[in-house]
Amino acid sequence: MDRLIANLERLIPEAMNQIRLRARVLREVLYNEPIGRRQIALRLGCSERSARSEISALREQGALEITPGGIMLTDYGRELVQLIDEVIPYLEGLNSLAQRLKERLRLTEVLVVPGDSHHDPYAKKDLGRTAARYVKEILPETGILAVSGGSTLAEMGHAITPGPSGHDILVLPARGGLGEKMEEQANTIAAHIAQAYGGHYRLLHIPDNLEKATIESLLANPQIAEIVSQLKRCDVLVHGIGSALEMASRRGLAEEALRILEDHEAVGEAFRYYFDARGNIVYSMPGIGLELSDLDDIPCVVAVAGGSNKARAIEAVLTNRGRGVLITDEGAARAIIEGRLG
């Protein structure tokens, strides 16, 4: 496929550029519908005439509907968006980039979406859509899905579409709350996915930063103990990756802990564990939920994180994992491969 795309690029470069433009038009409508033609032109940085031409072509194809309120996608248009999601990685050479990243991090699979979510908010939405589609494909008919919190996982939750009838999925938060925005908390994301998928969910109504004695007391509660037990038996885990100092600040770590992170040059965080650039754990804190050691027993672990600003964190957390899936964006992937880690 890569060779075919390269040959087509040489033979009819204008057609390849038109495919890219048409894909961008569909993306703008997907994330902003109903939207006006002038707004599309401004967002794409093209002339209104060019935008009108592409919109008219897509309307004739049956992909767009022009209503009094603005332009909207049809069901066929949504099918085209999924088709473009499959084609763009080849068109932009992202599959070869994903293969290089997979070999570097020694992972089972890597998926790369276009763009850099550090600068482009749509890239984060694309990450969420890709993660939602991937999880839907791999979830067993009856099983347990665990999810962490964060803005990227929230996008995944929004992008989840109803699952096939007959599936019986339980969705659990992988950890407690961090005091973050309600829509970005693991509890909220778990509930949203379960409702969209027609499954069930259970919640952890506890903060993520607790004293050890409090944790031991809470784990004696039968309901909390049962949820933790179910978490450890999950079939699929989807989690984010954070920058070490940013996550430490959000958790309100004490000055002594912050000094440890700075002294050991921590760059990445996942599951309350902080990693240096070589993937060594330099600090951890107690909590209720999944522990890093639990990941070895989970059949499928999916990390979803992007942005060139998170490249160091992503590599730090995953460099010694030796298995699992990464869904990231072009900005992070190129920064890791090219050594532009800042």
C-alpha angles and dihedrals in degrees: 000000000000090000092047092052091047090052092047089049089056095042101044110009091163090061091052090052090050090052089053092049093047090049090052091051091053091047092052091051092045093057100034109031127181090045135155127241093242091053090052091051092049093048092048094044092232134120119278087239092059091046091049091051094052093042091051092049092049091047091052088051089055094246098115134043121203111212132173088260095051144278118324138180120254122215088263089051090056089052089053090052089056090048090051090050087060096044102042096067088060093041092052097037092246096136092063089047089052091051092052091049091047090055093045094052095033093232131157094238140355127197120192125196123198122266137025116277090203087072105014118058090195090063088061090051089050089052089053093048092048092048091048092051093046094049091048090054096050102038112110119234090253117025152101125274119194122196134185126212136256139102096283093050088048088058089051090052092052091049097052112115126200114288127228118287115261095041117126109197127173114202120200135182109245091215144003126271129290098202088259126141110308093239090054097051119109091236093056094045092049092051093046093051093046093050093047091046095045091243137121132264141194125200138218106218094192135101118252097231110066136148115259093246091052091050092052090050093049093048088059087066107100095220095051092043090052093051091049089049090052090048091056089053096050119137097210130025122192116189141166130229124228137199107256102235094040091053091044089055092048090051092049095235116191122256091255092056091047090053090052090052092048094044091051093041095237113193108168140041137195131158092000091303120121122210136198122222091273092056096255119144106241100171139008136179131207121256145145118268135043120356125210091250090059091066092075090067097046112097096216125023116183122191115198115192137128146167129097088251090063097048094104092048093049094050093044094053096043105033095091099031094091095197143039138071131291123198109190142144135258093256094059095038095053092044090054096044095044094042094242093142098137 
